[in-house]
Amino acid sequence: MIFDHRTYTCRPGTLAKHMALYQEHGLAAQKRHLGEPVFYATTETGDVNSYIHVWAYENAGDREAKRAAMEADPDWQNYKKLSAEAGYLIRQENRLMVPTGFFSLGDR
């Protein structure tokens, strides 16, 4: 299993607007292709203009196939267009991670 950990930073004062845009136009399309996220949260301390989400995949091939299907989805493309036009996002950082030997999602 691999985890795709993504951190996004919004312009100050636009996080709530970006979350509303995503919830209305992007969330359903993303979940349709990637399933439920492992974690999705806004930052409470530190850079309060940022949020993270984590997605789980069986392997790199699973991630590649699911993300390709999502990128081909007209609803996802529309969300990306609306997000770009809004201009709320200023930074993105992605990390692909593997769990330690003692961690399992089944432990939850």
N, C-alpha and C positions, 0 to 999 in steps of 0.2 A: 504494500500500500504506500502511496505517496500523498502528501498534503501540499496543496497550493495555498500559501499564505500571502495575502495581498494587503498592502497598506496604501491607502489613498489619502491625499491631503487636499482640502478645499480652501479656497480663498476665505479669509476671515469673514464671518457673518453669513456664509452661504451653506453651511453644512446641513441645516434643517431643510433648506430649499432643495439641495441635491438629493437628500434622502427621500423627500416627497416625490421628486421627479423619478427616481429609481423605483420606488414602490409602485407608482402608477404605470410606468412605461417599461421597466426593465426586469423587475423581479420575476414575473410569471414566465417570461421567455427564458430567463437564466435557469430557473428551477425546472422548467420543462426539459432542458437538455442536461443539466448538471446534477439534478436531484436536489435534496435539501443540503444547505451548507452545514458544516460541522459547527461553525461559529460565525456570528455576524455581530459586530458591536461598534459603538462609537467610543471615543477616548474620553475618559472622565478626568484624568490628570495628565500633565505633560502637554503635548501638542493637541489641544482640544478642538482643533480644526481637522482632525483626522479620524478615520475609521478603518477597521480591518474586517476581512472575511476570509474564512478558511474552507476549502473544498477538499474532499477526499476522492481519490481515484485508485483503481486497482493497480495501475502501473502507468508508465509514460504513454503507451499506446492508447489506453483507455482515455486518458486526459486529452490527447491529441484528437481522437475521434469525437469526443463529446464537445470539445471546444470548436472543432470545425463545423459540426452540425449547428451549434449555437450561432456561429458567425454567418452561416448561410440563412438563418431565420430572418425574415423581413421585419418581424417585431423587434428583434434585437438590434438590427441595423437602424430602425427608426429610433430606438432609445439612444443609441450611440450618436446619432445625428442631433437629437434634441439636447443631449448632454453637452456635445461640442458647442452647439449654439448658445447654451446657457453660460458656458465658460466657468463653471464653478470649480472644476478640478484643476489643480496646478502641479500635482506630483503623484506618481504611482511607483510602487516598489513591489516586485513579486519575488517570492522565494519558494522553490520546490524543496520540500523537507521529507525525511523518512523518519518513522517513529523509532524510538529506542526499543531494545529487545524486551523491556518490561512494560510497554504501553500497548493497550488495545482499546479500540472504541467500545468493545464489549464490556470493558471495565466500568462503564458509566452506568 
